[in-house]
């Protein structure tokens, strides 16, 4: 003001204006105190708009003559200084500069008018000035405040957003975060942007710092992951490689953003536009960090242990991908996780395909072709055929192994059966078309594009199949290096060393090519899934549908071999063989075995029927000492005499083994076919089964406990005397998947029970001969009547029980099962989908037979009553033998007879009551029987009587008069 002060105060035209020094300019705004009443910004805005409208209308109504009237008078001469400054201060004109001065070099604030009372809606300079006036910059002795403008900030964020330290932020490896840099030493820094307050500056910086921090943390995570080589597997290695490619892609995209411009034209929208641009990338890196369990809310000591298990890792990736699909996240974010899942699960899916032979793998095909070719109609080589066993067949995935969450339930249920079927099918028929398909199948892989999904939906297979093993392409002949030298197939991997540094023939190891592939993958990724698979779960089912179909084909292929009449593995013939021998349904085998082990003669010195020929060698060497031994020992009624002639039990020696082997050999009905027989080719499988039966069947001695001295099987007088003997069957591999050791043990339990019944049946027939020939109670008439009645009811009970066991329990259930197997072979019944369902049905049939014979653990009470009844009958027969030999006197036998009959009647009465209770527990048994009868009338397929339900037949077959109730004691 000193430049014009003197000139202004000089008198002009004799007039001394007396202008003084201009006063200080004060701010033209203030924050009024809020009145104690509710504020209504809408009403205030309307009133201000009305006032502005009236002011403009008054300016338009200003008459021009007033201007012309005062046109010749200088403005400064018309007003005094006091009036001039007073009028300037009182003026409320916001459309012009309020400072009256001649030394204005620039505008103090923009000419733009803001019709709003909110400071936050004013220009950044106005709002920042107001905020600084109301709340000055924070002054904290414990922190250093750094103010930067937008240009400096953007230049710093260019490095920070990529995870690199800059002149404003530096990386702290301890906390793994970016901290402000450039303030006082040993003090934390607070960064404030010019024109922004502390809160707004922190909010703007947070996004860029979060992106840079997470990018750096992910790089540290990858470096740590690569150091854990001992725990790393193919899946984790693929994941780390895919994640590194994603980070390269993100770094490239971040470097292409607004921050990449080195000459940033700073404007009012530059910072906000940059902040909005990096919003999608923040969402991506936050999700990736959460996947790797190192989010912003965790410090390095709080990082959870990252899982190195393939199943858990793949399930975690799939869970995140499914979540983003459901949340309708950005296409780039979903595509990144889809890429991670595709690349990480590639090796796992290939291994899964190889486990069920669904693979385009020449090495696996060659390994299969190198296995010994054992055909079902081959030479007589039992040991060679049975050499392979399921225990030595390695499978990739065990049955109890956990599978990733994206594996469909149908595949998870079919996979164990398919893997077992593959091993069994390879052993049964290595050249099966399922193992050597004419069209080579590609591996299962994820598909995401609409076109690939539609092709998979239409064709049911992945990609275009390549014509398979007839004319495979030779990569060695097709590959020629730069020097024109071709590689052999074993050395084709060394061709990479002939390439130029940094290049790769197939772009496998080229980082730029992987980056380009990811970028192309993201660009081609659909924004939404097609309508045929609108959700990720449906897409997953479609992707794995070829593998599910292949798994089902493996099981059905193996089942077809077991149902082939021309095959040595024809399960129907093997089951018939087991039923004939181990269930004693073959008349030839049963008669020979009965003659070898049992006797129903009334003379213990005479060997009846076949037993005489078996014991011929022993008869010749029998001495008087042996006869004396018989006279001093009790008679084991029902057993063959030659079994007890040694005086020890159980019997042993080569003679018993020879007799039992003769039983098996003589009972085989081997068919002979002439050279011109038209059925010879079709019966070769059955012929081989019959020829090998005498080798596969064999009697053996069971290892029973004998250290207590109270074992009943060591006494030939007891019903358990033959429990040491069992019949074994050497099941050919791979038929042992149906005839398992568990089912074989069930056969042997039934066989031991049948030996007990036949022993009692032979004993009661021998008792009939002894009582029919001689009068055992000549003086005791009542005892003689009781003996006759006891013999009759005992023989009736044994005959009824034997007929029920062979006709209902065994014949009804097993014959119906064989009918179901035959119907499945003919295609009239699709009950059995694979060999494992057939094996389960086989085991269930044996369980029904055990239940029908009261041999299950849940039927112990009823089973003990049945065994006790048979044991009483055997004691009754032994008592008759002692009476017949004179070992027991008539009066002694009378009291024993009364006790035995009373116990037998009580046993039978209790047994019938227990059977009725068992049937009453099954409330649906009667309805089931009625339904079975109705089905039998409508269908030709035979239905089984069942297990517990079959006991109704036993009750019906017992004496209708209920003699155990009507007879007085």
DAJOGI-V278117 format. One record per run of one state. SS is the DSSP state (@ for helix, = for strand, . for the rest). FROM is the first residue (numbers start at 1). LEN is the number of residues. If there is no record, write none. Layout:
BEGIN
ss=SS from=FROM len=LEN
ss=SS from=FROM len=LEN
END
This chain:
BEGIN
ss=. from=1 len=1
ss=@ from=2 len=8
ss=. from=10 len=2
ss== from=12 len=1
ss=. from=13 len=2
ss== from=15 len=1
ss=. from=16 len=25
ss=@ from=41 len=20
ss=. from=61 len=3
ss=@ from=64 len=6
ss=. from=70 len=5
ss=@ from=75 len=4
ss=. from=79 len=2
ss=@ from=81 len=10
ss=. from=91 len=28
ss=@ from=119 len=3
ss=. from=122 len=2
ss=@ from=124 len=11
ss=. from=135 len=8
ss== from=143 len=6
ss=. from=149 len=1
ss=@ from=150 len=11
ss=. from=161 len=8
ss== from=169 len=4
ss=. from=173 len=4
ss== from=177 len=4
ss=. from=181 len=7
ss== from=188 len=6
ss=. from=194 len=4
ss=@ from=198 len=30
ss=. from=228 len=6
ss=@ from=234 len=22
ss=. from=256 len=2
ss=@ from=258 len=3
ss=. from=261 len=9
ss=@ from=270 len=8
ss=. from=278 len=1
ss=@ from=279 len=13
ss=. from=292 len=8
ss=@ from=300 len=3
ss=. from=303 len=7
ss=@ from=310 len=18
ss=. from=328 len=3
ss=@ from=331 len=14
ss=. from=345 len=1
ss=@ from=346 len=10
ss=. from=356 len=6
ss=@ from=362 len=8
ss=. from=370 len=12
ss=@ from=382 len=4
ss=. from=386 len=4
ss=@ from=390 len=3
ss=. from=393 len=16
ss=@ from=409 len=20
ss=. from=429 len=10
ss== from=439 len=2
ss=. from=441 len=9
ss=@ from=450 len=10
ss=. from=460 len=6
ss== from=466 len=2
ss=. from=468 len=7
ss=@ from=475 len=4
ss=. from=479 len=1
ss== from=480 len=1
ss=. from=481 len=5
ss== from=486 len=1
ss=. from=487 len=2
ss=@ from=489 len=10
ss=. from=499 len=12
ss=@ from=511 len=14
ss=. from=525 len=6
ss=@ from=531 len=3
ss=. from=534 len=2
ss=@ from=536 len=8
ss=. from=544 len=1
ss=@ from=545 len=18
ss=. from=563 len=8
ss=@ from=571 len=12
ss=. from=583 len=4
ss=@ from=587 len=11
ss== from=598 len=1
ss=. from=599 len=11
ss=@ from=610 len=5
ss=. from=615 len=1
ss=@ from=616 len=5
ss=. from=621 len=3
ss=@ from=624 len=9
ss=. from=633 len=6
ss== from=639 len=1
ss=. from=640 len=1
ss=@ from=641 len=4
ss=. from=645 len=9
ss=@ from=654 len=13
ss=. from=667 len=17
ss=@ from=684 len=13
ss== from=697 len=5
ss=. from=702 len=10
ss=@ from=712 len=3
ss=. from=715 len=4
ss=@ from=719 len=4
ss=. from=723 len=2
ss== from=725 len=5
ss=. from=730 len=5
ss=@ from=735 len=3
ss=. from=738 len=3
ss=@ from=741 len=33
ss=. from=774 len=7
ss=@ from=781 len=46
ss=. from=827 len=8
ss=@ from=835 len=18
ss=. from=853 len=4
ss=@ from=857 len=29
ss=. from=886 len=4
ss=@ from=890 len=32
ss=. from=922 len=3
ss=@ from=925 len=14
ss=. from=939 len=9
ss=@ from=948 len=10
ss=. from=958 len=5
ss=@ from=963 len=4
ss=. from=967 len=3
END
